[in-house]
Every structure is written in C-alpha cells, then in structure tokens.
Amino acid sequence: LVGEKTPIIAKMGVYTGAAFSAFSDSFVERVGKDAIGAEIDKNTDGLFKKTIKDVNLRIGNMSLSMKKMPIANMVISKKEEKYSLDGVIGNNILADLEAVIDLKNRKLYLKNKLK
C-alpha cells in the first residue's frame, strides 16, 4: 500500500476465490485513514458498509490505482489457529496483472500490463 506520505506495509493474502480485493477493518483502524491518504466512504450501496476511495497500491515493483477498495471484517481461521490479514488480493487485481501462482515455491508472479 502506498500511503500519501510514507509507504505502509500491509500483510495481504492472495485469495483466488474473491472477485475483488479488500482491506480489513482492523488494518484501516490501526493505520488510520490519514496514513492511507484516502477517503473512507460509508455510503456504499453494495456488500460492504465502507470503502476506501482512490487507493494507490504497490505490489512488488508494480503500482496501480483503484477507484474503490472495500473494507471488510477479515479473520481467517484454520483449526485452532487464527491468521490476521491486513487484506486480500482478489481476482480484480490478479486477473489484471496476469498472476501466476507457484504453489510449490510459494511465489506469486505478476505481469505489469497496467503501465
């Protein structure tokens, strides 16, 4: 995530089952909207109660801008362990960047066609 003043590192999961990418509500609360440098819109008409408007992201060496990014409650549980993520990268970004996931080596390859 590229903050308005300084970069903010976010722990993002890759979720191929998600149609869209989203930030967790706890991440937005922790870093604050001023650090993100974007406006929070509470008047959405869709699935989420809040979205962040005009977000600039950097994934590796690739930068992209999104008009809106949802804010969601995100806690992933596996048996008795809980994994807290700052957000997920969904198919809207994965498809645009032609993502290839190497599961064996735990790597994500992206093609920057958003230049």
C-alpha positions, -999 to 999 in steps of 0.1 A, spaced: 0 0 0 13 34 -9 4 59 18 1 96 10 32 105 29 51 72 36 46 37 24 26 14 46 34 -23 46 3 -45 46 2 -82 51 -21 -93 22 -33 -127 14 -39 -140 -22 -75 -152 -25 -83 -166 -59 -119 -172 -48 -125 -135 -42 -139 -114 -70 -124 -83 -56 -96 -71 -33 -103 -56 1 -86 -42 33 -95 -55 67 -113 -31 90 -87 -37 117 -59 -26 93 -77 6 85 -84 13 121 -47 5 130 -30 27 104 -57 54 102 -73 69 71 -48 99 71 -19 75 68 -35 58 38 -43 92 23 -77 82 10 -112 90 19 -135 64 36 -169 63 20 -196 50 44 -225 54 20 -219 23 -2 -248 5 -18 -232 -29 -21 -220 -57 1 -197 -37 23 -205 -9 47 -173 11 40 -149 15 11 -117 35 7 -117 58 -23 -88 65 -47 -63 40 -33 -27 37 -46 -12 2 -43 23 -12 -49 28 -49 -52 65 -56 -56 76 -31 -82 42 -26 -97 19 3 -89 -18 6 -95 -46 28 -85 -81 17 -76 -112 40 -75 -126 20 -46 -114 -8 -23 -138 -24 2 -132 -26 39 -142 -60 54 -140 -79 86 -112 -104 79 -101 -132 103 -91 -165 87 -92 -195 110 -76 -229 105 -84 -253 132 -75 -235 164 -51 -210 148 -62 -176 137 -44 -157 109 -50 -120 108 -45 -103 74 -45 -66 65 -64 -75 34 -67 -98 4 -57 -95 -32 -86 -108 -52 -93 -116 -88 -98 -80 -99 -60 -74 -93 -48 -109 -100 -65 -110 -135 -54 -75 -144 -18 -84 -136 -20 -118 -152 -9 -135 -120 8 -169 -119 9 -187 -86 38 -211 -80 24 -231 -50 54 -254 -46 78 -224 -43 53 -201 -26 58 -174 -52 34 -150 -70 44 -138 -104 27 -107 -119 29 -92 -154 27 -54 -153 3 -45 -181 -11 -15 -162 18 9 -172 
